[in-house]
Amino acid sequence: MRLKDKVVVVTGAAQGLGRACAECMAAEGAKVVVSDMNAESGESVAAAIRTSGGEATFIACDVGDKAQVTALIDGAVAAFGRVDSAVANAGIVNFADFLDLAEEDFDAVLRVNLKGVFLTGQAAARQMVKQGGGGTIITMSSINAVVAIPNILPYVTAKGGVNQLTKAMALALADKGIRVNGIGPGSIMTEMLKSVANDKAAMHKVLARTPMGRAGEPSEIGKVAVFLASEDSSYMTGEIIYVDGGRLALNYTVPVAE
């Protein structure tokens, strides 16, 4: 088990990519702190991990609130004694045409998707420095940090910021033995994509821009998180790994069978 007895905090872990990261890390022996604003779903994820033989607890947290993030890390230490890895995954999205986008909606997305990553990374790093022994921080970026979609402008803006934040944190923490890397998912079959999966035209657009010809599974992101939290990535820091079925390498539209 690559993460045996490591203590991992995962934000936004009540569903989707966060849940997959929590479950994959628990399967590799980590003690997992499941965190989310959705207490009912978050408790359910932690319970499922325990049922599967893993160790997990749930702590509610709004990652845009510094006091709550501090309490999350303190709670992880109270539960398991230390923090070895943090996955800053929590995120939201707002759909709006650029000319109609409200200031408060722009601010809300950046508060969670960018400020939340900063607060989570900083609080986790402070604990790692305090306890000694280094650690790992994993940010959740997106291919949309590189390729823009205009009707989710705050989201793509925040993800671009996450890439630079990841690099800056990596440089700031390298001499403390703390590695910081990011994951940039492409089209992954989370709840959001499932909601359009029955729309043949919408899925055609998704697959037409994906050379591998399929959507990814959340577990395929979770497995990359395990890699980044483990010693298998011991000489990596400041990197973004794009898990996108070839999307960013594409310079043409691939045909998809009707």
C-alpha positions as CSV (number, residue, x, y, z in Angstrom):
1,M,0.0,0.0,0.0
2,R,1.6,3.2,-1.2
3,L,0.0,5.5,1.4
4,K,-0.1,3.2,4.4
5,D,-0.8,5.3,7.6
6,K,-0.5,8.6,5.7
7,V,-3.1,11.2,6.8
8,V,-4.8,12.8,3.8
9,V,-7.3,15.7,3.8
10,V,-9.5,16.0,0.7
11,T,-11.8,19.0,0.2
12,G,-14.9,18.8,-1.9
13,A,-15.0,15.1,-1.2
14,A,-18.7,14.5,-1.0
15,Q,-19.0,13.6,-4.7
16,G,-17.2,13.5,-8.0
17,L,-13.4,13.8,-8.2
18,G,-13.0,14.5,-4.5
19,R,-14.8,11.4,-3.5
20,A,-12.8,9.4,-6.0
21,C,-9.5,10.8,-4.6
22,A,-10.6,10.0,-1.0
23,E,-11.6,6.4,-2.0
24,C,-8.5,5.7,-4.0
25,M,-6.3,7.0,-1.3
26,A,-8.1,5.1,1.4
27,A,-7.7,1.9,-0.7
28,E,-3.9,2.6,-0.6
29,G,-3.9,2.7,3.2
30,A,-4.4,6.4,3.9
31,K,-6.4,7.7,6.8
32,V,-8.7,10.1,5.1
33,V,-10.4,13.3,6.3
34,V,-13.4,13.8,4.0
35,S,-14.4,17.4,3.8
36,D,-17.2,19.2,2.2
37,M,-20.0,21.7,2.8
38,N,-22.6,18.9,2.2
39,A,-22.5,17.1,5.5
40,E,-25.0,14.4,4.6
41,S,-23.1,13.3,1.5
42,G,-19.7,13.8,3.1
43,E,-20.6,11.6,6.1
44,S,-21.9,9.0,3.7
45,V,-18.5,8.9,1.8
46,A,-16.6,8.6,5.1
47,A,-18.9,5.8,6.2
48,A,-18.5,4.0,2.9
49,I,-14.7,4.1,3.3
50,R,-15.0,2.7,6.8
51,T,-17.3,-0.1,5.6
52,S,-14.7,-1.0,3.0
53,G,-12.1,-1.4,5.8
54,G,-10.5,2.0,5.6
55,E,-10.1,4.8,8.1
56,A,-12.0,8.0,7.5
57,T,-13.8,10.8,9.3
58,F,-15.9,13.7,8.0
59,I,-15.3,17.4,8.8
60,A,-17.5,20.1,7.3
61,C,-15.7,23.1,5.8
62,D,-16.2,26.1,3.6
63,V,-12.8,26.4,1.9
64,G,-13.3,30.1,1.3
65,D,-13.4,30.8,5.0
66,K,-9.9,30.9,6.6
67,A,-11.2,30.0,10.1
68,Q,-13.0,26.9,8.8
69,V,-10.0,25.8,6.8
70,T,-7.8,26.2,9.9
71,A,-10.4,24.2,11.9
72,L,-10.3,21.5,9.2
73,I,-6.6,21.0,9.5
74,D,-6.8,21.1,13.3
75,G,-9.6,18.6,13.2
76,A,-7.5,16.2,11.0
77,V,-4.7,16.4,13.6
78,A,-7.1,15.8,16.4
79,A,-8.5,12.7,14.6
80,F,-5.3,11.2,13.2
81,G,-2.3,13.0,14.8
82,R,-0.9,14.7,11.7
83,V,-1.4,15.8,8.1
84,D,0.8,14.2,5.4
85,S,-1.2,15.2,2.3
86,A,-3.9,17.7,1.3
87,V,-6.0,17.5,-1.9
88,A,-7.4,21.0,-2.6
89,N,-10.3,19.8,-4.8
90,A,-13.3,21.8,-3.7
91,G,-14.8,23.8,-6.6
92,I,-18.0,25.3,-8.0
93,V,-19.0,26.5,-11.5
94,N,-21.3,29.3,-12.7
95,F,-22.7,29.3,-16.2
96,A,-23.4,32.7,-17.8
97,D,-22.8,34.7,-21.0
98,F,-19.9,37.1,-20.5
99,L,-22.1,40.2,-20.9
100,D,-24.5,38.9,-18.3
101,L,-22.1,37.7,-15.7
102,A,-22.8,39.2,-12.3
103,E,-19.9,40.5,-10.2
104,E,-21.0,38.5,-7.2
105,D,-21.0,35.3,-9.2
106,F,-17.5,36.0,-10.4
107,D,-16.4,36.6,-6.9
108,A,-18.1,33.5,-5.5
109,V,-16.3,31.1,-7.9
110,L,-12.9,32.7,-7.3
111,R,-13.5,32.5,-3.6
112,V,-13.9,28.7,-3.6
113,N,-11.8,27.7,-6.7
114,L,-8.8,29.9,-6.2
115,K,-8.8,31.4,-2.7
116,G,-9.9,28.1,-1.3
117,V,-6.9,26.3,-2.8
118,F,-4.6,28.9,-1.4
119,L,-6.1,28.7,2.1
120,T,-6.1,24.9,2.1
121,G,-2.5,24.7,0.8
122,Q,-1.3,27.3,3.3
123,A,-3.0,25.7,6.4
124,A,-1.8,22.2,5.4
125,A,1.7,23.4,4.8
126,R,1.9,25.2,8.1
127,Q,0.9,21.9,9.8
128,M,3.4,19.9,7.8
129,V,6.2,22.4,8.7
130,K,5.2,22.2,12.4
131,Q,5.2,18.4,12.6
132,G,8.3,18.0,10.3
133,G,8.8,15.3,7.7
134,G,7.6,17.2,4.7
135,G,4.4,16.3,2.9
136,T,2.4,16.7,-0.4
137,I,-0.2,19.2,-1.6
138,I,-2.3,18.4,-4.6
139,T,-4.4,21.0,-6.4
140,M,-7.2,20.3,-8.7
141,S,-6.8,22.3,-11.9
142,S,-8.4,21.6,-15.3
143,I,-7.7,21.6,-19.0
144,N,-9.8,24.8,-18.8
145,A,-6.7,26.5,-17.2
146,V,-5.3,26.3,-20.8
147,V,-8.3,26.2,-23.1
148,A,-11.1,28.7,-22.3
149,I,-14.8,28.3,-22.4
150,P,-16.5,31.7,-22.4
151,N,-19.7,30.8,-20.6
152,I,-17.8,29.6,-17.5
153,L,-15.4,32.5,-17.4
154,P,-14.9,32.6,-13.6
155,Y,-14.1,28.9,-13.6
156,V,-11.5,29.1,-16.3
157,T,-10.0,32.2,-14.7
158,A,-9.7,30.5,-11.4
159,K,-8.2,27.4,-12.8
160,G,-5.6,29.4,-14.7
161,G,-4.7,31.0,-11.3
162,V,-4.5,27.5,-9.7
163,N,-1.8,26.6,-12.1
164,Q,0.3,29.6,-11.1
165,L,-0.5,29.1,-7.4
166,T,0.6,25.5,-7.7
167,K,4.0,26.5,-9.1
168,A,4.5,29.3,-6.6
169,M,3.6,27.1,-3.6
170,A,5.9,24.4,-4.9
171,L,8.8,26.9,-5.1
172,A,8.0,28.4,-1.7
173,L,7.8,25.0,0.0
174,A,10.5,23.0,-1.8
175,D,13.2,23.6,0.9
176,K,10.7,22.4,3.6
177,G,10.3,19.0,1.9
178,I,6.7,19.7,0.8
179,R,5.9,18.9,-2.8
180,V,3.0,20.7,-4.6
181,N,1.6,19.4,-7.8
182,G,-1.7,19.7,-9.7
183,I,-4.1,17.5,-11.7
184,G,-5.8,18.9,-14.8
185,P,-8.8,16.7,-15.7
186,G,-10.4,16.7,-19.0
187,S,-14.0,15.4,-19.6
188,I,-14.6,13.1,-16.6
189,M,-17.9,11.3,-16.0
190,T,-18.8,13.2,-12.8
191,E,-22.4,14.1,-11.9
192,M,-22.2,17.2,-14.2
193,L,-21.2,15.2,-17.3
194,K,-23.7,12.4,-16.5
195,S,-26.4,15.0,-16.6
196,V,-25.8,15.5,-20.3
197,A,-24.7,11.9,-21.1
198,N,-28.1,11.1,-22.5
199,D,-28.0,14.1,-24.9
200,K,-26.5,12.5,-28.0
201,A,-25.5,15.9,-29.5
202,A,-23.8,17.1,-26.4
203,M,-21.9,13.9,-25.9
204,H,-20.9,13.9,-29.6
205,K,-19.2,17.3,-28.9
206,V,-17.4,15.9,-25.9
207,L,-16.1,12.8,-27.7
208,A,-15.2,14.7,-30.9
209,R,-12.6,16.7,-29.0
210,T,-11.3,13.6,-27.1
211,P,-8.8,11.5,-29.1
212,M,-9.3,8.5,-26.8
213,G,-13.0,8.5,-27.7
214,R,-14.4,8.3,-24.3
215,A,-14.9,10.3,-21.1
216,G,-12.7,9.6,-18.2
217,E,-13.8,7.9,-14.9
218,P,-13.4,9.7,-11.6
219,S,-11.2,6.8,-10.4
220,E,-8.7,7.7,-13.1
221,I,-8.2,11.1,-11.4
222,G,-8.0,9.4,-8.0
223,K,-5.2,7.1,-9.1
224,V,-3.2,10.1,-10.2
225,A,-3.8,11.7,-6.8
226,V,-2.4,8.6,-5.2
227,F,0.7,8.8,-7.4
228,L,1.3,12.5,-6.5
229,A,0.8,11.8,-2.8
230,S,3.2,8.8,-2.8
231,E,6.9,8.4,-3.0
232,D,6.4,7.3,-6.6
233,S,6.5,11.0,-7.5
234,S,9.3,11.9,-5.1
235,Y,11.2,14.1,-7.6
236,M,8.2,16.0,-8.8
237,T,7.0,19.4,-7.7
238,G,5.4,22.4,-9.4
239,E,3.9,20.2,-12.2
240,I,0.4,19.9,-13.6
241,I,-0.6,16.5,-14.9
242,Y,-3.3,16.7,-17.5
243,V,-5.6,13.6,-17.5
244,D,-7.6,14.4,-20.6
245,G,-7.7,11.6,-23.0
246,G,-5.4,13.6,-25.4
247,R,-7.6,16.7,-25.5
248,L,-4.8,19.3,-25.1
249,A,-2.7,17.6,-27.7
250,L,-5.5,17.8,-30.3
251,N,-5.3,20.3,-33.1
252,Y,-8.2,18.9,-35.1
253,T,-11.6,17.4,-34.4
254,V,-11.8,13.7,-34.5
255,P,-14.7,11.9,-36.2
256,V,-17.1,10.1,-33.9
257,A,-19.3,7.3,-35.0
258,E,-23.0,8.2,-35.0
